[in-house]
Amino acid sequence: MSINNDFLDVTLGRRSVRVYDDTVKISHEEMLVMIQKATRAPSSVNLQPWRFVVVDSDEGKEKLRPLVRSNTTQNDTSAAMVLIFGDLQCYTYAEEIYSKAVSEGKMSETAKNNWLADIVPQYKSFPKEKMKKAVRLDADLAAMQFMLVARSHGYDTNPIGGFEHGQLAEAFGLDKERYVSVLILSVGKALETGEESVRLDAEEITFFK
């Protein structure tokens, strides 16, 4: 796979692409590489609540199609639709995450035990709406990182928020009480160049105090 390491080209050249070359596929190996890079995004106390469902089969896309509202072109032409969820029980991975940090010399055993004693009960006590906000924020960071990673791999993306949020998890075999839908990203090789949009000047939206 060819990687573009030009940071400015990757970031400033990113466009929202809605029409893709439907003959181009992304191997599962490369998709996992991109997702692994995306998970270098930050998350609160490193609980990594993001979960990914990659829909790239004809059957999967047919199932997804009625749930994406007006975004059927992306669904039909992209190499894959990446469904991003937040795991409301992400704290159940705390032991595994912090133990891995200890084994790699990035955390002491004492720090791990202190974090487990403090963080897990705290997260378990969060009201559901507070937990939803927390995991959505972290999952959005991973989504943005995935879009940039995909571009560095030569692909383009389109973030989709207009879909049937309440039906998505169950449609793909996930527990809808545990997994909250956050975003869908279409990804593939652009067939049409995305339009360059305008941005407000930094001076207009920034306040120095």
Secondary structure as GFF3:
##gff-version 3
##sequence-region A 1 209
A	DSSP	alpha_helix	7	12	.	.	.	ID=ss1
A	DSSP	alpha_helix	28	38	.	.	.	ID=ss2
A	DSSP	three_ten_helix	44	46	.	.	.	ID=ss3
A	DSSP	beta_strand	50	55	.	.	.	ID=ss4
A	DSSP	alpha_helix	58	64	.	.	.	ID=ss5
A	DSSP	three_ten_helix	65	67	.	.	.	ID=ss6
A	DSSP	alpha_helix	72	77	.	.	.	ID=ss7
A	DSSP	beta_strand	80	87	.	.	.	ID=ss8
A	DSSP	three_ten_helix	90	93	.	.	.	ID=ss9
A	DSSP	alpha_helix	94	103	.	.	.	ID=ss10
A	DSSP	alpha_helix	109	125	.	.	.	ID=ss11
A	DSSP	alpha_helix	128	152	.	.	.	ID=ss12
A	DSSP	beta_strand	156	160	.	.	.	ID=ss13
A	DSSP	alpha_helix	165	171	.	.	.	ID=ss14
A	DSSP	beta_strand	179	188	.	.	.	ID=ss15
A	DSSP	alpha_helix	202	205	.	.	.	ID=ss16
###
